[in-house]
Amino acid sequence: MSKQTQDIWFERVIALAALAQAAAAVKQVARFGSVRHDATTKVLLESVLNQSPGSISELYPKLSELRLGLESLLQQIGATRDKDVEVTRYVVGVLALERRLTRNPEALDKLGQRLAQIHRQQHDFQFAEDTVVASMGSTYSDLISPLGQPLKINGKQEHLQQVSNQHLIRALLLAAVRNAVLWRQLGGKRRHFIFSRQRMVRAAQSILRELREHSEPLS
């Protein structure tokens, strides 16, 4: 495999890892009321508002912040039998929503406008984080969720009924869609899950191995 080919698979796997991390984070919020590490959520939400990164390394400069996603991705596509059906269902549902979104120019245009507005809220007016998360959540509800069958989120009602958790879950699903779009932009296709699975597994394993060797902490 040429270095260029290897690099593109690494980039695709990073985008998929971010998608898987968002799905895993949704599960944590729904079942436990919070995400274990703040950095897990922060890096995903920041990716939503960075719509024109110069490279994927600019979007995700610290791959240690995607460790949960890399491990979740390997759990789903690797040889282990210990699959997380819930995370897989969220990932599959998001990929279906992404396909509908990219085929809907009007929805894409409205999404771009809303994200630009949220970017101004955060960077120009310094809105509180919970306000920004709520804006992201409403963007998902208004523009993306109606494109397909709504994703059913499983969890404890005591957590799912909290408005702040509802906003966070929807914001994380927006981040998942954003990274599904990125994966598609990098040439990712559904058939890769069948015919190129081992390439993706090797790339994810390589990234995780490098993280362990350098002992990058998850801040």
N, C-alpha and C positions, 0 to 999 in steps of 0.2 A: 504494500500500500504506500503510495507517495505521501510526502509530508503534507501536501496541499489537501489530499483526500482525507488524511488522518485529522487535519485541523478542522475540516468542515464537520466531521463526525463528532469531534469534541464539542464544537459549537452547538450542534443539534442536541447533543446530550445535555449540555448545560441548560438550554432552553426547556427541554423536557423535564429536567430535574427541578427547575423553577416551577413548572406546571405541577409536578408531583408534590412539591413542597407546599404549594398552595392548597392542594387537595388534602394533604395530611394535616395542615394547619386548620382547615375547616373542620375536620374530624375532631381535632383536639378541642376547639372552641365549643363545638356542639356537645361533646361528651363530658368535658372537664371544665368548661367555662373560661378557659384561657389557653394561650399557646405557651409551651414550656419556656422558650427563649424569645425575648423581645426582638432580637436581631433576625430571627426567622421570619417574623412578620414585616419588620421595617424594610428589609431589602426587597421584598415582594411589592410592597406598596410604592416604594420609590421607583421601581421598574415601570409602573403604570404611567407615571408622569414624565418619564424620560422616553419620549416617542421617537427621537432621532439620534440614538447613540452612534458614536463613530465606530464602535466595535462592541462585540459582546463582552470583552474584557473591561470596557468602559462602563457597561451596564452592570456587570458583576465583577468588580475588581478583587473582592475577597471571596474566593470560592468556598472558604470554610463556612460562610453564611448560608451556603446551599447544601450543607452536609445532610440535613434531614431529607432534602429532596433527592439527593444522589442515592442515599440508602433506601428511600421509599421506591425509587425507580428500579433499583436493582432487585428489590423484593418482588416487584411486579413482573419484570421481564427476565430475571435470572432463572437459574435452574432450581432454586428452592421451591418446595411445595407450600411454603408458608406465605401464601399470597394474602393480601389485604383486599378483600372483595369490595369493601366500602370505598377505599381510595381509588381502586380501579374503576368503579362505577362513576365516581366524580370526574376522573380523567376522561373517560369515554364520553360522558355527557358534555364536558367542556369542549372537547374536540369537535363534537357535533354542532355545538353552538358557534364555534369559530368558523366552521364551513358555511353556516347560514349567514353569519355576519359578513364575511368577505365577499359573499355573493349579493350583498345588499348595499349598494352605493349610498343610498339615503341614510341608512343606519350608520354606516362608516363616517359619513360627513357629520352627522349629529354627534357621534361619539367623539370625533376629533374636537368639535367645538366645546363639548362638555369638559373634556380633559384639559383643554387650554384654559378654561375658566377655573378649574380646580387648581391648576398649576399657578395661576395668578393668586388664588386664595392663599396658597401655601407660601409662595416665594415673594410676592409683592405686598401682601397684606398680613402675612404671618398669622393666619387663622389658627386656632387651637387644633391640635392633632385629631381630637374626636370629631370636630366639625369637618375636617378634610376627609376622614374615614366615612362619615355619614354621607358626604357628597359623592364619594366613590360608590358607596352602597346604593344610593338612589340612582346613580348612573347605570349600574348593572340592572337594577329592577326596571327602570324605564326603557332602556334601549336594547339590552341583550337578552334578558330572561324571556321577553315576549316572542323572541325569534323561534323558539322551539318549545318542547315540553319542559316545564319547570323542573329543575333538579330537586329531588326529594332529599332533604338533609335529615339524617338520623342522629338522635342524641337525646339528652335528658331535657324534659320540658322546662325544668327550672332554669336551664341555661338558654334554651332556644327562645324562651319568652322574654328575655332581657333585651331591650331595644338596642343597647350598645353592642351586644353579641350579634344581633341580627345585622346591624350595620357592618360589623367586622367580617362576618361570614360572606356577605355580599361583596364587600370590598376585596376579599381574598379570591372570590370567584371571578371578579373583574381582573385581578392580577393573573389568575389562571388563564383566562381568555387571552390576555395580552401576550403571555408567553407561548400560548398555542399559536397565535399569529406569528410570533417571532420564529417559532419552529418551522412553520410553513414557509416563511420568507427565506429561511436557510435551506430550503429544499426538502424539508421533512414531508413524508407521505405515509399514508396509512399502511401501504404495503411493506414499509420498512419494519413494522412490528413483526412481520412474518419472515421476510427474506433477508433482513439485515439486523436481526435481533442480536446476534453474537457480536457484531461490530459495536452496537450500542452498549452491550454488556461490558466488552473489553474497555471501551472508552470510559465508562462510569467507574469501573474497577481501577483503572489507571489514575483517574483524578483522585479518588478516595485514597489510593495508596500513597500518592504524593502528599496529600493533606496529612496523612498519618506520619509520614517520614519527617515532615516539617513541623508536625505537632501544632498546626494552626488552631488556636482556641476559638470556640464559638462565643463571641462576646455578647 
